Amino acid sequence: MKTKEKWYNSPQLVGTLLMFWPPFGLYGLYKSENIDSKMKIAIYGVFVFIIVLFLVIHFG
């Protein structure tokens, strides 16, 4: 019996969702078993940096 691969274990799909639909991309990144933990930390860091930069520009 074939096991169906979960959508969040596809790095290409998760990357596409990160660009075009970030909430689902971040969830997929969190759940993914195929993406290296160092890469996950780097991507989360980029998103935090973007959010902080937006807040500084908007409210600063």
C-alpha positions as CSV (number, residue, x, y, z in Angstrom):
1,M,0.0,0.0,0.0
2,K,1.4,3.4,-1.0
3,T,1.6,6.1,1.6
4,K,0.5,9.5,0.4
5,E,3.2,12.3,1.0
6,K,1.9,15.2,3.0
7,W,1.9,18.6,1.3
8,Y,4.2,20.2,3.8
9,N,6.9,17.6,3.1
10,S,7.4,19.1,-0.4
11,P,10.1,21.8,-0.1
12,Q,9.1,23.3,-3.5
13,L,5.5,23.7,-2.4
14,V,6.4,25.1,0.9
15,G,8.8,27.6,-0.8
16,T,6.0,28.6,-3.2
17,L,3.6,29.1,-0.3
18,L,6.1,31.2,1.6
19,M,6.3,33.6,-1.3
20,F,2.6,33.8,-2.3
21,W,0.7,32.7,0.9
22,P,3.0,33.2,3.9
23,P,0.7,32.0,6.7
24,F,0.4,28.5,5.0
25,G,4.0,28.5,4.0
26,L,5.1,29.2,7.6
27,Y,2.8,26.4,8.8
28,G,4.2,24.0,6.2
29,L,7.7,25.0,7.2
30,Y,6.9,24.3,10.9
31,K,5.4,20.8,10.1
32,S,7.9,19.8,7.4
33,E,10.2,16.8,8.1
34,N,12.3,17.3,4.9
35,I,13.6,20.8,5.5
36,D,16.7,21.1,7.6
37,S,16.3,22.8,11.0
38,K,19.1,25.4,10.2
39,M,17.1,26.4,7.1
40,K,13.9,26.7,9.1
41,I,15.6,29.0,11.6
42,A,17.0,31.1,8.8
43,I,13.6,31.5,7.1
44,Y,11.9,32.3,10.4
45,G,14.6,34.9,11.1
46,V,14.0,36.5,7.7
47,F,10.3,36.8,8.4
48,V,10.9,38.3,11.9
49,F,13.3,40.8,10.3
50,I,10.8,41.8,7.7
51,I,8.0,42.2,10.4
52,V,10.3,44.3,12.6
53,L,11.4,46.4,9.7
54,F,7.8,47.0,8.7
55,L,6.9,48.0,12.2
56,V,9.9,50.4,12.5
57,I,9.0,52.1,9.2
58,H,5.3,52.2,9.9
59,F,5.4,53.4,13.5
60,G,8.9,55.0,13.6
